[in-house]
Amino acid sequence: MAGMSPLDTSKLQLVQELEIEMMSDMYNRMTAACHRKCIPPKYKDAELGKGESVCLDRCIAKYLDIHERIGKKLTQLSMQDEEFMKKMQADQQQKT
């Protein structure tokens, strides 16, 4: 981070904190959803059964896959919006 202005450093830190918060939220939601779906409310054994383990593995894999797909789509939409805004600004500058 040498050579970065204090404003850039604070922006980078804010982005990092938001990323950590987002990942923590995703982990908590995933844990709750998969636990609710795969593990019965009344425990019979202290250890997970094979069916529960398989269900958790699949649930987590699906959750992470969807999270990744949504992230890619949002990035794509954000880039399209940015390109549109640049085009609109260029059109406005040409008119003046």
ZASEVEX-7480 format. One record per residue: z, x, y of N, C-alpha, C, CB in turn; residue number from 1. Coordinates in nm, 2 decimals, always signed. Glycine has a CB too. Layout:
BEGIN
REC     nc3     nc1     nc2    cac3    cac1    cac2     cc3     cc1     cc2    cbc3    cbc1    cbc2  pos
REC       Z       X       Y       Z       X       Y       Z       X       Y       Z       X       Y  NUM
...
% end
This chain:
BEGIN
REC     nc3     nc1     nc2    cac3    cac1    cac2     cc3     cc1     cc2    cbc3    cbc1    cbc2  pos
REC   +0.00   +0.08   -0.12   +0.00   +0.00   +0.00   +0.00   +0.09   +0.13   +0.12   -0.09   +0.00    1
REC   -0.02   +0.22   +0.11   -0.03   +0.31   +0.22   -0.14   +0.27   +0.31   -0.03   +0.45   +0.18    2
REC   -0.12   +0.27   +0.44   -0.23   +0.23   +0.53   -0.25   +0.09   +0.56   -0.36   +0.29   +0.48    3
REC   -0.17   +0.00   +0.50   -0.18   -0.14   +0.52   -0.09   -0.18   +0.64   -0.14   -0.22   +0.40    4
REC   -0.13   -0.27   +0.72   -0.05   -0.32   +0.83   +0.07   -0.40   +0.78   -0.13   -0.40   +0.93    5
REC   +0.17   -0.41   +0.86   +0.29   -0.49   +0.81   +0.25   -0.64   +0.78   +0.40   -0.49   +0.92    6
REC   +0.15   -0.69   +0.86   +0.11   -0.83   +0.84   +0.04   -0.84   +0.70   +0.01   -0.87   +0.95    7
REC   -0.05   -0.74   +0.67   -0.11   -0.74   +0.54   -0.01   -0.73   +0.42   -0.22   -0.63   +0.53    8
REC   +0.09   -0.64   +0.44   +0.19   -0.62   +0.34   +0.27   -0.75   +0.32   +0.29   -0.51   +0.38    9
REC   +0.31   -0.82   +0.43   +0.38   -0.95   +0.42   +0.30   -1.05   +0.35   +0.43   -0.99   +0.55   10
REC   +0.17   -1.06   +0.38   +0.08   -1.16   +0.32   +0.07   -1.13   +0.17   -0.06   -1.15   +0.38   11
REC   +0.06   -1.00   +0.13   +0.05   -0.96   -0.01   +0.18   -1.00   -0.08   +0.02   -0.81   -0.02   12
REC   +0.29   -0.98   -0.02   +0.42   -1.01   -0.08   +0.43   -1.16   -0.10   +0.53   -0.96   +0.01   13
REC   +0.38   -1.24   +0.00   +0.39   -1.38   -0.01   +0.30   -1.43   -0.13   +0.34   -1.45   +0.12   14
REC   +0.18   -1.38   -0.14   +0.09   -1.41   -0.25   +0.15   -1.38   -0.38   -0.05   -1.34   -0.23   15
REC   +0.22   -1.26   -0.39   +0.28   -1.22   -0.51   +0.40   -1.32   -0.55   +0.34   -1.08   -0.50   16
REC   +0.48   -1.36   -0.45   +0.59   -1.45   -0.47   +0.54   -1.59   -0.52   +0.67   -1.46   -0.35   17
REC   +0.43   -1.63   -0.46   +0.37   -1.76   -0.49   +0.31   -1.75   -0.64   +0.26   -1.80   -0.40   18
REC   +0.25   -1.64   -0.67   +0.20   -1.63   -0.81   +0.31   -1.63   -0.91   +0.12   -1.49   -0.82   19
REC   +0.42   -1.56   -0.88   +0.54   -1.56   -0.97   +0.60   -1.70   -0.99   +0.65   -1.47   -0.92   20
REC   +0.61   -1.77   -0.87   +0.66   -1.91   -0.88   +0.57   -2.00   -0.96   +0.67   -1.96   -0.73   21
REC   +0.44   -1.99   -0.94   +0.34   -2.07   -1.01   +0.35   -2.04   -1.16   +0.20   -2.04   -0.96   22
REC   +0.35   -1.92   -1.20   +0.36   -1.88   -1.34   +0.49   -1.93   -1.40   +0.34   -1.73   -1.36   23
REC   +0.60   -1.92   -1.33   +0.73   -1.97   -1.38   +0.72   -2.12   -1.40   +0.84   -1.93   -1.28   24
REC   +0.67   -2.19   -1.30   +0.65   -2.34   -1.32   +0.57   -2.37   -1.44   +0.59   -2.39   -1.19   25
REC   +0.45   -2.30   -1.45   +0.37   -2.33   -1.57   +0.44   -2.30   -1.70   +0.24   -2.24   -1.56   26
REC   +0.52   -2.19   -1.71   +0.59   -2.16   -1.83   +0.69   -2.27   -1.86   +0.66   -2.03   -1.81   27
REC   +0.77   -2.32   -1.76   +0.87   -2.42   -1.78   +0.80   -2.55   -1.82   +0.95   -2.44   -1.65   28
REC   +0.69   -2.59   -1.76   +0.62   -2.71   -1.80   +0.57   -2.70   -1.94   +0.51   -2.74   -1.70   29
REC   +0.51   -2.59   -1.97   +0.46   -2.57   -2.11   +0.57   -2.57   -2.21   +0.38   -2.43   -2.11   30
REC   +0.68   -2.51   -2.18   +0.79   -2.50   -2.28   +0.84   -2.65   -2.30   +0.90   -2.41   -2.22   31
REC   +0.86   -2.72   -2.19   +0.91   -2.86   -2.21   +0.81   -2.95   -2.28   +0.94   -2.92   -2.07   32
REC   +0.69   -2.94   -2.25   +0.58   -3.02   -2.31   +0.57   -2.99   -2.46   +0.45   -3.01   -2.24   33
REC   +0.56   -2.87   -2.49   +0.54   -2.83   -2.63   +0.67   -2.85   -2.72   +0.50   -2.68   -2.64   34
REC   +0.78   -2.83   -2.66   +0.91   -2.86   -2.73   +0.92   -3.01   -2.76   +1.03   -2.82   -2.64   35
REC   +0.89   -3.09   -2.66   +0.89   -3.24   -2.67   +0.79   -3.29   -2.78   +0.86   -3.31   -2.54   36
REC   +0.68   -3.22   -2.79   +0.57   -3.26   -2.88   +0.59   -3.21   -3.02   +0.44   -3.21   -2.83   37
REC   +0.65   -3.09   -3.04   +0.65   -3.03   -3.17   +0.78   -3.02   -3.24   +0.60   -2.89   -3.15   38
REC   +0.89   -3.04   -3.16   +1.02   -3.03   -3.23   +1.10   -3.16   -3.22   +1.11   -2.91   -3.16   39
REC   +1.14   -3.22   -3.33   +1.21   -3.35   -3.33   +1.34   -3.33   -3.26   +1.23   -3.40   -3.48   40
REC   +1.39   -3.44   -3.20   +1.51   -3.44   -3.12   +1.64   -3.41   -3.20   +1.53   -3.57   -3.05   41
REC   +1.63   -3.44   -3.33   +1.75   -3.41   -3.42   +1.71   -3.29   -3.51   +1.79   -3.53   -3.51   42
REC   +1.78   -3.18   -3.48   +1.75   -3.06   -3.56   +1.81   -3.07   -3.70   +1.81   -2.94   -3.49   43
REC   +1.73   -3.03   -3.80   +1.78   -3.03   -3.94   +1.82   -2.89   -3.98   +1.67   -3.08   -4.03   44
REC   +1.74   -2.79   -3.92   +1.77   -2.65   -3.96   +1.78   -2.57   -3.83   +1.65   -2.59   -4.04   45
REC   +1.85   -2.46   -3.84   +1.86   -2.37   -3.73   +1.73   -2.30   -3.69   +1.97   -2.26   -3.75   46
REC   +1.64   -2.28   -3.79   +1.52   -2.21   -3.77   +1.40   -2.31   -3.76   +1.49   -2.11   -3.89   47
REC   +1.29   -2.27   -3.70   +1.17   -2.36   -3.69   +1.11   -2.37   -3.83   +1.07   -2.30   -3.59   48
REC   +1.06   -2.48   -3.86   +0.98   -2.50   -3.99   +0.84   -2.45   -3.96   +0.99   -2.65   -4.03   49
REC   +0.77   -2.44   -4.07   +0.63   -2.39   -4.06   +0.54   -2.49   -3.98   +0.57   -2.38   -4.20   50
REC   +0.56   -2.62   -4.00   +0.48   -2.72   -3.92   +0.52   -2.71   -3.78   +0.51   -2.86   -3.98   51
REC   +0.64   -2.69   -3.74   +0.69   -2.68   -3.60   +0.63   -2.56   -3.54   +0.84   -2.68   -3.59   52
REC   +0.63   -2.45   -3.61   +0.57   -2.32   -3.56   +0.42   -2.33   -3.53   +0.60   -2.21   -3.66   53
REC   +0.35   -2.39   -3.63   +0.21   -2.41   -3.61   +0.18   -2.50   -3.49   +0.15   -2.47   -3.74   54
REC   +0.26   -2.61   -3.48   +0.24   -2.70   -3.37   +0.26   -2.63   -3.24   +0.33   -2.82   -3.39   55
REC   +0.37   -2.55   -3.23   +0.40   -2.48   -3.11   +0.29   -2.38   -3.07   +0.53   -2.41   -3.12   56
REC   +0.24   -2.31   -3.17   +0.13   -2.21   -3.15   +0.01   -2.28   -3.09   +0.09   -2.14   -3.28   57
REC   -0.03   -2.39   -3.15   -0.15   -2.46   -3.11   -0.13   -2.52   -2.97   -0.19   -2.57   -3.21   58
REC   -0.01   -2.58   -2.95   +0.02   -2.64   -2.82   +0.02   -2.54   -2.71   +0.16   -2.71   -2.82   59
REC   +0.08   -2.42   -2.73   +0.08   -2.32   -2.63   -0.06   -2.27   -2.60   +0.17   -2.20   -2.67   60
REC   -0.14   -2.25   -2.71   -0.28   -2.20   -2.69   -0.36   -2.30   -2.61   -0.34   -2.18   -2.83   61
REC   -0.35   -2.42   -2.64   -0.42   -2.53   -2.56   -0.38   -2.53   -2.42   -0.40   -2.67   -2.63   62
REC   -0.25   -2.52   -2.40   -0.19   -2.53   -2.26   -0.25   -2.41   -2.18   -0.04   -2.52   -2.26   63
REC   -0.24   -2.29   -2.24   -0.29   -2.17   -2.16   -0.44   -2.18   -2.14   -0.25   -2.05   -2.24   64
REC   -0.51   -2.23   -2.24   -0.66   -2.24   -2.23   -0.69   -2.33   -2.11   -0.72   -2.29   -2.36   65
REC   -0.63   -2.45   -2.11   -0.65   -2.54   -2.00   -0.61   -2.49   -1.87   -0.58   -2.68   -2.03   66
REC   -0.50   -2.42   -1.86   -0.45   -2.35   -1.74   -0.56   -2.25   -1.69   -0.32   -2.28   -1.76   67
REC   -0.62   -2.18   -1.78   -0.72   -2.08   -1.74   -0.85   -2.15   -1.69   -0.75   -1.99   -1.86   68
REC   -0.89   -2.25   -1.76   -1.01   -2.33   -1.72   -0.99   -2.39   -1.58   -1.04   -2.44   -1.82   69
REC   -0.87   -2.45   -1.56   -0.85   -2.51   -1.43   -0.85   -2.40   -1.32   -0.71   -2.59   -1.43   70
REC   -0.79   -2.29   -1.35   -0.79   -2.18   -1.25   -0.93   -2.13   -1.21   -0.71   -2.06   -1.30   71
REC   -1.01   -2.12   -1.31   -1.15   -2.08   -1.29   -1.23   -2.18   -1.21   -1.22   -2.05   -1.42   72
REC   -1.21   -2.31   -1.24   -1.27   -2.42   -1.17   -1.23   -2.42   -1.02   -1.25   -2.55   -1.24   73
REC   -1.10   -2.41   -1.00   -1.04   -2.41   -0.86   -1.10   -2.29   -0.78   -0.89   -2.41   -0.86   74
REC   -1.11   -2.17   -0.85   -1.16   -2.06   -0.78   -1.31   -2.08   -0.74   -1.15   -1.93   -0.87   75
REC   -1.38   -2.14   -0.83   -1.52   -2.17   -0.81   -1.54   -2.27   -0.69   -1.59   -2.23   -0.93   76
REC   -1.46   -2.37   -0.69   -1.46   -2.47   -0.58   -1.42   -2.41   -0.45   -1.37   -2.59   -0.61   77
REC   -1.32   -2.32   -0.45   -1.28   -2.25   -0.33   -1.39   -2.16   -0.27   -1.15   -2.17   -0.36   78
REC   -1.46   -2.10   -0.36   -1.57   -2.01   -0.32   -1.68   -2.09   -0.26   -1.62   -1.92   -0.43   79
REC   -1.71   -2.21   -0.32   -1.81   -2.30   -0.27   -1.77   -2.35   -0.13   -1.84   -2.41   -0.36   80
REC   -1.65   -2.39   -0.11   -1.60   -2.43   +0.02   -1.61   -2.32   +0.12   -1.45   -2.48   +0.00   81
REC   -1.58   -2.20   +0.08   -1.58   -2.09   +0.18   -1.73   -2.07   +0.22   -1.52   -1.96   +0.11   82
REC   -1.82   -2.07   +0.13   -1.96   -2.05   +0.16   -2.01   -2.16   +0.25   -2.05   -2.05   +0.03   83
REC   -1.97   -2.29   +0.22   -2.01   -2.40   +0.31   -1.95   -2.38   +0.45   -1.95   -2.53   +0.24   84
REC   -1.83   -2.34   +0.46   -1.77   -2.32   +0.59   -1.84   -2.21   +0.67   -1.62   -2.29   +0.58   85
REC   -1.88   -2.10   +0.60   -1.95   -1.99   +0.67   -2.09   -2.05   +0.72   -1.97   -1.88   +0.57   86
REC   -2.15   -2.13   +0.63   -2.28   -2.18   +0.67   -2.27   -2.27   +0.79   -2.35   -2.26   +0.55   87
REC   -2.16   -2.36   +0.79   -2.14   -2.45   +0.90   -2.11   -2.37   +1.03   -2.02   -2.54   +0.87   88
REC   -2.04   -2.26   +1.02   -2.01   -2.18   +1.14   -2.14   -2.11   +1.19   -1.90   -2.07   +1.11   89
REC   -2.22   -2.07   +1.10   -2.35   -2.00   +1.14   -2.44   -2.11   +1.21   -2.42   -1.94   +1.02   90
REC   -2.44   -2.23   +1.16   -2.52   -2.33   +1.22   -2.47   -2.37   +1.36   -2.52   -2.46   +1.13   91
REC   -2.34   -2.37   +1.37   -2.28   -2.40   +1.50   -2.31   -2.29   +1.60   -2.13   -2.42   +1.49   92
REC   -2.31   -2.16   +1.56   -2.34   -2.05   +1.65   -2.48   -2.05   +1.69   -2.30   -1.92   +1.58   93
REC   -2.57   -2.10   +1.60   -2.71   -2.10   +1.63   -2.74   -2.21   +1.74   -2.80   -2.13   +1.51   94
REC   -2.66   -2.32   +1.73   -2.68   -2.43   +1.83   -2.64   -2.40   +1.97   -2.61   -2.55   +1.78   95
REC   -2.54   -2.30   +1.98   -2.49   -2.27   +2.11   -2.56   -2.15   +2.17   -2.34   -2.24   +2.11   96
% end
